[in-house]
Amino acid sequence: MYTILDDAARRAQGYLRSLAERPVAPDATAAAALRQLDEPLPAASSDPAESLALLDRVVSPATLAMAGPRFFGFVIGGSLPGALAANWLAGAWDQNAALYASVPGVSHIELVALRWLVDLFDLPAGTGGGFVTGATVANFTALAAARNGVLGRLGWNVEAQGLFGAPPITVITGEEAHPTLLKSLGMLGLGRARILRVPVDDQGRMRADGLPAIRGPTILCLQAGNLNTGSFDPFGDLIPRAHAAGAWVHVDGAFGLWAKAAPALRHLVEGVEKADSWATDAHKWLNVPYDSGLAFVRDAHTLKAAMAITAEYLPTETSERNPCDFTPELSRRARGVEVWMALRSLGRAGLAEMFERNCRQARRFAENLRAAGFEILNDVVLNQVLVSFGSADRTREVIARIQSDGTCWCGGTVWQGKTAMRISVCSWATTDQDVERSLAAMVRAAAV
Ligand SMILES: Cc1ncc(COP(=O)(O)O)c(C=O)c1O
């Protein structure tokens, strides 16, 4: 009965091994073959091994090789083989990672991973955290605590009273805040249109001289790692000023917060640990499988007050940490298991090596493309590179050619009015040879 798992493991290994050489983007034939799946829901049962073979035959070729070594689109990251293996084992356990009393194993391992992360990011002792689906929900979770925290200081209980008649909260973000942060604020009833947006500089960093005077309940949202440039808001300047005026400071560090874990990058996030809450992703730069994000709140009680539930049928009574007290979900998979595996197997040295290598590789892309005559639009401080191949049309044409060549994959963007190609280096699997091969493909595509 369980031999199908061997079959899946064999197919998964075959797929992963193929990534080094197959074209990164699926071709039109693979997309057309997906029509084979358009069948009516079968009336009778069948051998799942046959469906697994169908999946592998038809869907594997139609995947974008995001897990491969030459995928530089969006901000993605692959899956460390160890993290994927932990994901499989945790899948077999099929634990509902909600309550310590029923699932002590995964509850405890999440606690261990959280302790390590708080230490790795230099966050204050006592910081609370939750394992969520990604940075969007991590922002949502931490900002729910922020909203309740700033109103709680005025004696307003959001959990009980909601926002009806509550004192208005001022929310401040940079012009370059990620759209998912704005979405989170909207979902929390804080409104997307009433946010005060602070101007940014040419790297997308919030301009400290543009911070408005802070009065009353206020949440200031800063960013560690701009999606386009990789830049960081000036934490050292802004956080103390915001705190002096009584504001709550939240940091969206979807990938940039990991700079804390690398000695050569740590200066970029100096002072970030002084904030009140933080959001980051594990499925990006930590290279664990989707979906995996992390929310942290300095005052664990405020996070717990915003997220905890009780019900007669649930065994919530425990002196241990109930995972569901810190996340929007009650039932969820034990995604902390892969995080634990990635942290434990890489260790501090392996984490630093991966982050620093990816940043060095990003600089190599920039230097080489600049030397080939193309314009690099950002200061490459982290793992993101913006390159223009000339006019907007010309740049879009080169991106399309790179994508169809299949050696590597990069997407486009418009940075402060200029069309550019984004190179985002976040995979454990990317070697220096992959960078050289990709550079040659880019230069070839741009020479036509
Ligand atoms: C700065 C920033 N915040 C939030 C997000 C959203 O992350 P996710 O898609 O994992 O929810 C991203 C995604 O790239 C990001 O770069």
The ligand as a Gaussian input file, in Angstrom:
#p B3LYP/6-31G(d) Opt

LIG

0 1
 C        9.223000      42.789000       1.033000
 C        8.173000      41.746000       0.776000
 N        7.119000      41.632000       1.604000
 C        6.160000      40.715000       1.436000
 C        6.210000      39.810000       0.395000
 C        5.129000      38.793000       0.241000
 O        5.616000      37.522000       0.556000
 P        4.736000      36.195000       0.349000
 O        4.455000      36.135000      -1.125000
 O        5.610000      35.108000       0.826000
 O        3.489000      36.326000       1.138000
 C        7.294000      39.873000      -0.503000
 C        7.383000      38.959000      -1.636000
 O        8.287000      38.974000      -2.428000
 C        8.303000      40.849000      -0.295000
 O        9.370000      40.944000      -1.100000

